[in-house]
Amino acid sequence: MAHLHRQRKGHCMKVTWAYDRGDHRNNHEVDLTDPAALEALLHEIHEAREPVAVTIFSKSADDPDELPPGLQIGLGHPTHAFAVHIADDGDYLSDPTAQAPSEAVSFDVGGVPTEYPAEYLRIRPETAIRAAATFLKTGGQPPHVPDASDR
């Protein structure tokens, strides 16, 4: 029974995001093990309609100025998102069925508004959220654009 519980619980990962509020940064950080809880949180962040980068990682980086290995997704834009695997060989995920926006989109990254070029935004918010849930479920396996079999 313990084995089944451990499998369902998943891996513990840290989820962080921050908004620039002009006179201060509004920082958020939670630890999650349940992919469904992560999906619910990411839907909530997305539905706030404030474009923000959310970073998901399992351990801290050795250098505090560097991002630890993980996944970063941009949510909050109505139709476009980004998802980038933070690793030595990491890259932006691209959904061949998604159109790039007509111009760059700014996302809050750690409380710093940052423009992302249109070519990095070839993924839908729902797809980015599913990729993040799969990333948590697999314990940080390199992410991919999920298809129907990943549900």
Disulfide bonds with the S-S distance in Angstrom:
none
